[in-house]
Amino acid sequence: MAWGLLTNLWRLSRGLREEVVPHLEHLGLAPTDPWLLAEIERHHYPTEAVRAMQMPAPTISQMLKRLEQAGLVVRSLDPADLRRYRFELTEAGRAVLEESRQHILKALERRLERLNPQQRRQFAEWLEILAREEAPVSKE
C-alpha cells in the first residue's frame, strides 16, 4: 500500500510539474522559484526560506542570487541587525509570483475536480497531517 501511495503521489507531482514547468520557464522561473518567492513575500529572510522549503542554505542562496539578477527580488541590510540581509519582492516579482501561482492552482484544481467536496476536504486534511513531519535539512 505504501509503495502504491508513493507512486500515486509521484505521478500527481510529475503531472503537475509537466504541466506548469513550460509556463514557469516562459516566465523565466525554475520549478521551485514560485515557492521561494512566496516564502520571501511572507518572511523576507533566507533562513526562513531554508526552514520552510527544507533545502540547503547554499541552494537557497544561489536561487536568491538568480532571482535578484532577474529583478524579481531586492536585497537590503536588515535595519534591526546590520549583519543580516533581508529580501523583498519587486513589483515584477509580485506579478510573476501571482501569475505562476494562478497557473499552478489551475493545474491542481483540474485534478481536484475529480473529487467531490467531502473528498477534497478529507484529502487536504490527510495531506496536511502527512506533510507536517519535517524532513532533516541537508548541510551540503
C-alpha positions as MATLAB code, in Angstrom:
seq = 'MAWGLLTNLWRLSRGLREEVVPHLEHLGLAPTDPWLLAEIERHHYPTEAVRAMQMPAPTISQMLKRLEQAGLVVRSLDPADLRRYRFELTEAGRAVLEESRQHILKALERRLERLNPQQRRQFAEWLEILAREEAPVSKE';
ca = [
       0.000    0.000    0.000;
       2.745    2.466    0.928;
       4.543    1.964   -2.386;
       1.282    2.446   -4.292;
       0.586    5.643   -2.362;
       4.084    6.911   -3.032;
       3.744    6.052   -6.720;
       0.463    7.957   -6.962;
       1.912   10.989   -5.173;
       4.864   10.893   -7.561;
       2.523   10.687  -10.584;
       0.448   13.604   -9.315;
       3.558   15.677   -8.673;
       5.074   14.769  -12.021;
       1.861   15.530  -13.899;
       1.591   18.938  -12.260;
       5.245   19.627  -12.921;
       4.985   18.665  -16.598;
       2.007   20.961  -16.990;
       3.371   24.013  -15.192;
       7.118   23.945  -15.942;
       6.764   25.241  -19.530;
       4.726   28.186  -18.219;
       7.264   28.844  -15.462;
      10.110   28.709  -17.973;
       8.218   31.215  -20.131;
       8.213   33.499  -17.069;
      11.941   32.904  -16.558;
      11.385   30.781  -13.444;
      12.793   27.451  -12.312;
      10.269   24.945  -10.888;
      10.972   25.863   -7.241;
      11.099   29.633   -7.766;
       7.392   30.322   -7.076;
       7.743   28.686   -3.661;
      10.844   30.693   -2.832;
       9.184   33.920   -3.980;
       6.176   33.084   -1.786;
       8.445   32.454    1.214;
      10.295   35.730    0.673;
       6.954   37.509    0.391;
       5.996   36.078    3.798;
       9.261   36.070    5.744;
      11.940   38.145    3.951;
      14.869   36.147    5.349;
      16.795   33.326    3.669;
      16.934   31.301    6.904;
      13.134   31.181    6.977;
      13.070   30.008    3.357;
      15.623   27.274    4.159;
      13.438   26.072    7.015;
      10.152   26.249    5.113;
      11.420   24.736    1.866;
      13.669   22.180    3.583;
      16.518   22.923    1.193;
      20.213   23.543    1.906;
      21.184   27.149    2.627;
      23.676   27.330   -0.280;
      20.929   26.264   -2.691;
      18.556   28.956   -1.412;
      21.374   31.490   -1.599;
      22.061   30.668   -5.255;
      18.360   30.787   -6.078;
      18.035   34.200   -4.430;
      21.067   35.470   -6.308;
      19.482   34.399   -9.597;
      16.110   35.949   -8.685;
      17.885   39.155   -7.685;
      19.718   39.283  -11.025;
      16.378   38.770  -12.775;
      14.962   41.789  -10.930;
      12.356   39.775   -9.018;
      13.755   40.387   -5.519;
      15.878   43.085   -3.920;
      18.382   42.555   -1.133;
      18.898   45.076    1.664;
      20.507   45.191    5.083;
      18.179   44.408    7.944;
      17.677   47.716    9.809;
      17.388   45.796   13.097;
      20.596   43.799   12.535;
      23.096   45.169   10.033;
      24.805   41.766    9.838;
      21.731   40.247    8.173;
      20.249   40.637    4.741;
      16.568   40.638    4.008;
      14.846   40.246    0.678;
      11.689   41.747   -0.714;
       9.792   41.124   -3.898;
       9.906   43.790   -6.554;
       6.755   44.716   -8.466;
       7.934   42.354  -11.203;
       8.485   39.638   -8.585;
       4.975   40.062   -7.208;
       3.488   39.929  -10.711;
       5.447   36.797  -11.651;
       4.552   35.132   -8.350;
       0.856   35.848   -8.840;
       0.848   34.630  -12.435;
       2.756   31.456  -11.606;
       0.606   30.825   -8.534;
      -2.586   31.113  -10.587;
      -1.257   28.739  -13.236;
      -0.178   26.167  -10.626;
      -3.506   26.431   -8.797;
      -5.482   25.956  -12.023;
      -3.460   22.843  -12.839;
      -4.127   21.416   -9.376;
      -7.785   22.429   -9.474;
      -8.285   20.468  -12.702;
      -7.093   17.359  -10.882;
      -9.108   18.068   -7.735;
     -12.294   18.332   -9.812;
     -12.264   14.519   -9.864;
     -13.096   14.585   -6.140;
     -16.348   15.628   -4.523;
     -16.208   18.421   -1.899;
     -16.041   15.990    1.022;
     -13.203   14.035   -0.609;
     -11.334   17.283   -1.251;
     -11.581   18.320    2.394;
     -10.500   14.870    3.563;
      -7.609   14.775    1.095;
      -6.444   18.216    2.251;
      -6.644   17.168    5.913;
      -4.729   13.933    5.328;
      -2.081   15.614    3.225;
      -1.564   18.278    5.886;
      -1.093   15.593    8.539;
       1.384   13.654    6.396;
       3.350   16.758    5.413;
       3.629   18.040    8.995;
       6.673   15.967    9.872;
       9.725   17.925    8.827;
      12.468   16.228    6.883;
      16.034   16.886    8.005;
      17.748   19.676    6.089;
      20.959   18.651    4.368;
      24.073   20.574    5.441;
      25.626   20.447    1.933;
];
